[in-house]
């Protein structure tokens, strides 16, 4: 198998594993932030990790799609 194919498969599988393992904690953070949006304890309800998780998932998805398109262009 080609190295490009292996890199694509590892990236997709690792990304899916990370997304599934972090999904529950991100849902809990969002629920906690929504419940305490009026509180003055802004440090506890920081949404930065949630935003970075969304950005990371988006970048992972775009890179995965580009690699899949690249594989099809190489093998076809």
MOLIN-V87551 format. One record per pair of residues at least 4 apart in sequence whose C-alpha atoms are under 6 Angstrom apart, sorted by the first residue. I is the first residue (numbers start at 0). J is the second residue. Records with the same first field share a line. If there is no record, write none. Layout:
BEGIN
I=J  J
END
This chain:
BEGIN
9=13
10=14
18=22
25=49
32=36  44
51=55
55=59
71=75
END
